[in-house]
Amino acid sequence: MRTFLERILLSRWTKAVVFLLCLGPLARLLWLALHHRLSANPIEFITHATGDWILRFLLLTLAITPLRRLLGLPQLIRYRRMLGLFAFFYAFLHFSIWIGLDQFFAWDDMWRDIQKRRYITVGFAGFLLLLPLAVTSTAGWIRRLGGRRWQQLHRAIYFAAAAGVVHYYWLVKSDVRKPVAYGAAAAVLLLLRLDPWLLKKKKTGANLAPATPQSD
């Protein structure tokens, strides 16, 4: 069974199917727009929909490493970069809609909103955290930065996910069930990633500890 799953995960066709599935939310929004079914406030509908998918793709990206370990399927790593880039893609759409359709490129008003409204401030900070991760997602950047520095930089995804959850929580104000659910899922995934890291640090510390002197 595992060999069968490994073959599927290594197939280029599987990766193509996953890519198309990741475009599904955008395709659905376009279909709804063409059929005039974006609710009474289409800009708000699209903004919230893309915001949800940012968090979903961030959670999927964070889930790859724990799933690799729990399922014994290292081939899952082939999909992490794609999922992370789609998180940035929907974040770019989310902010483009706010900038172009909601604010009509009123840069002064937007800057004041970023400074005054805390949910916009933290959301914008989360987007800025994702930007260098998207830029440095290529193999070339891994070589330029070195594996260790690249990994340290890409840990910013944890803070981007936290910023996204806080942004959503502060935005909705009353019905906080969805942002709380996203936050709980992010916390579980971070704990699953933290546990082996702590074990590794403990093992490294034990190996570096000086030997106890022997008594004569």
C-alpha positions in Angstrom: 0.0 0.0 0.0 2.8 2.4 0.9 4.6 1.7 -2.3 1.5 2.5 -4.3 1.1 5.8 -2.4 4.7 6.6 -3.0 4.3 6.0 -6.8 1.3 8.3 -6.8 3.1 11.1 -4.9 6.1 10.9 -7.2 4.0 11.1 -10.4 4.2 14.3 -12.3 0.5 13.9 -13.1 -0.4 13.9 -9.4 1.5 17.2 -9.0 -0.4 18.6 -12.0 -3.7 17.5 -10.5 -2.8 19.1 -7.2 -1.9 22.3 -9.0 -5.3 22.4 -10.7 -7.1 21.7 -7.5 -5.2 24.7 -5.9 -6.6 26.9 -8.6 -10.1 25.6 -7.8 -11.0 28.4 -5.4 -10.1 31.0 -8.0 -12.1 29.2 -10.7 -15.1 29.0 -8.3 -14.9 32.8 -7.7 -14.7 33.5 -11.4 -17.7 31.2 -12.1 -19.8 33.0 -9.4 -18.8 36.3 -10.8 -19.8 35.4 -14.3 -23.2 34.2 -13.0 -23.7 37.2 -10.7 -23.7 35.1 -7.6 -21.2 37.0 -5.4 -23.8 38.1 -2.9 -25.1 41.6 -2.4 -21.5 42.8 -1.6 -19.3 41.1 -4.1 -16.1 42.9 -3.1 -16.5 41.8 0.5 -17.4 38.3 -0.6 -14.3 37.9 -2.7 -12.1 39.5 0.0 -13.3 37.1 2.6 -13.1 34.1 0.3 -9.5 34.7 -0.6 -8.7 35.4 3.0 -10.0 32.0 4.0 -7.9 30.3 1.4 -4.7 32.1 2.5 -5.2 30.5 5.9 -6.1 27.1 4.5 -3.1 27.0 2.2 -0.8 28.1 5.1 -2.2 25.3 7.3 -1.8 22.7 4.5 1.8 23.9 4.0 2.5 23.6 7.8 0.9 20.1 7.7 3.3 18.6 5.2 6.2 18.0 7.6 4.1 16.3 10.4 2.3 14.2 7.8 5.6 13.1 6.3 6.7 11.9 9.7 3.4 10.4 10.8 2.6 8.6 7.5 6.2 7.7 6.6 5.8 9.4 3.2 8.8 11.7 2.6 7.5 12.2 -1.0 5.0 14.7 0.4 7.7 17.3 0.5 7.3 17.7 -3.2 4.1 19.5 -2.6 5.1 21.9 0.2 6.6 24.6 -2.0 3.5 24.6 -4.3 1.1 24.9 -1.4 3.2 27.7 0.2 3.3 29.6 -3.1 -0.5 29.3 -3.5 -0.9 30.7 0.0 1.1 33.7 -1.2 -0.9 33.8 -4.5 -4.2 34.1 -2.6 -2.7 36.6 -0.3 -1.6 38.7 -3.3 -5.2 38.5 -4.7 -6.6 39.4 -1.3 -4.6 42.6 -1.0 -5.0 43.4 -4.7 -8.7 43.3 -4.2 -8.5 45.6 -1.2 -6.1 48.0 -2.9 -7.8 48.1 -6.3 -11.5 47.4 -5.8 -12.1 48.4 -2.2 -9.8 51.4 -1.9 -9.5 52.4 -5.5 -5.7 53.0 -5.2 -6.2 55.7 -2.6 -2.7 55.3 -1.2 -2.9 57.9 1.6 -6.2 56.5 2.9 -4.8 53.0 2.8 -1.6 54.0 4.7 -3.8 55.7 7.3 -5.9 52.5 7.6 -2.8 50.4 8.0 -1.7 52.6 10.9 -5.1 53.1 12.6 -6.9 49.7 12.2 -5.0 47.0 13.9 -6.5 44.1 11.9 -5.2 45.7 8.7 -1.8 46.4 10.4 -1.4 42.7 11.4 -2.8 41.5 8.1 -0.4 43.6 6.1 2.5 42.4 8.3 1.5 38.8 7.5 1.6 39.6 3.8 5.0 41.2 4.1 6.3 38.1 5.9 5.1 35.9 3.0 6.8 38.0 0.3 10.4 37.0 1.0 9.3 33.4 1.3 7.7 33.4 -2.1 10.8 35.2 -3.7 13.3 32.7 -2.1 11.3 29.5 -2.8 13.4 28.4 -5.7 16.4 25.9 -5.6 18.6 28.8 -6.7 17.8 30.8 -3.6 18.4 27.8 -1.4 21.9 27.5 -2.9 22.6 31.2 -2.5 21.4 31.4 1.1 22.6 28.0 2.2 20.2 25.3 3.6 20.4 26.5 7.2 19.8 30.2 6.6 17.1 29.3 4.1 15.3 27.2 6.7 15.6 29.9 9.3 14.1 32.5 6.9 11.2 30.2 6.0 10.3 29.7 9.6 8.6 33.1 9.1 5.6 31.1 7.8 4.8 30.4 11.5 4.5 34.1 12.2 2.6 34.7 8.9 0.0 32.1 9.9 -0.3 33.6 13.4 -0.7 37.1 11.8 -3.4 35.7 9.5 -5.4 34.2 12.4 -5.2 37.4 14.5 -6.1 39.5 11.4 -9.2 37.4 10.9 -10.1 37.3 14.6 -9.9 41.1 14.9 -11.8 41.6 11.7 -14.9 39.5 12.5 -15.3 40.9 16.1 -18.4 38.9 17.0 -18.6 35.4 15.4 -15.1 34.3 16.0 -15.7 30.5 15.5 -13.8 30.3 12.2 -10.7 32.3 13.2 -10.6 30.3 16.5 -10.8 27.0 14.5 -8.0 28.2 12.2 -5.9 29.2 15.2 -6.4 25.9 17.0 -5.4 24.0 13.8 -2.3 26.2 13.5 -1.4 25.6 17.2 -1.7 21.8 16.8 0.5 21.8 13.7 3.1 24.0 15.3 3.2 21.8 18.3 3.7 18.7 16.1 6.6 20.5 14.4 8.1 21.7 17.7 8.2 18.3 19.4 10.9 16.7 17.1 12.8 20.0 17.1 12.9 19.9 20.9 14.0 16.3 20.9 16.7 17.1 18.4 18.0 20.0 20.5 18.0 17.8 23.6 19.9 15.1 21.9 22.4 17.6 20.5 22.9 19.1 23.9 23.5 15.7 25.4 26.1 14.9 22.8 27.9 18.2 23.4 27.8 17.8 27.2 31.2 17.2 28.8 31.9 13.7 30.1 31.6 13.3 33.9 35.1 13.0 35.4 35.9 9.6 36.7 36.9 9.3 40.3 40.2 7.6 41.1 
